């Protein structure tokens, strides 16, 4: 039984390593990483300056080293139409020391669609570069496996038979998106819908010099903030993305319980990601600070090895407020 489990875990690790290179990472608290979700979300918050930190660790139950994702972003509203932002992302996958880092400045332009400016369309673009590396010495290959009476082992002193043109790739990257929202402060329902496209130039990313290109990724998100009472609101939302054969669909229901005006509330919610995870989230906002913590319970076929353990994710956001005589309407909290 133990040998079968080892073989299963090996297959999972191989599959995970391949997926991490050919596809982008994902987040459960995608709305807390606004610039990573949609460049049109740049500057769409209540305040003047925003700084966001995000960290996710996953697959520690089935990998010798967990897969980790870290994000740091800053954005501000230049005026009633223009906003600027920049984000840094670092993704590290498994024992092979595969690492992907990215720097992406973004710019958004907000267009009022009605005289009262409560209906708005925002367009956003992002342009930067990514750097992907891996440590060849951290990998083992079939040609290095030596069978023994005790079951065999990998001899890293043997030649792997693998040839890599390089172990580091730097390429430019471009994204674009749109966002529509209705932001009347007295309205009971504030809907929003957006879409974004990533890797518009489909940059070549192969370590082997084979011309392998990073496929485009398409994302859509929608929902509404619904006021139930003066102290309680709910935010049902849906999120969809696909990149070649990989498809992700999530349904979420979040709730805000207000303690003291609009700047102090508790956060709770549940998200289901199709055939992958059930996610529970808690958090809160107080003045300029917001913190959220979520945990993914694995419900896919991987749960046989992971015992249902998935990912832990935390996000912290700080918003610096500045009094304005003519503030622009802001997007509902996603």
PyMOL commands that set and color helices and strands:
alter all, ss='L'
color gray80, all
select helices_A, chain A and resi 2-22+30-32+34-37+39-41+136-138+142-144+261-263+303-306
alter helices_A, ss='H'
color red, helices_A
select strands_A, chain A and resi 49-58+67-77+82-93+98-112+119-133+145-146+153-154+168-182+189-198+217-227+232-243+246-258+264-273+277-286+289-298+309-320
alter strands_A, ss='S'
color yellow, strands_A
deselect
rebuild
show_as cartoon
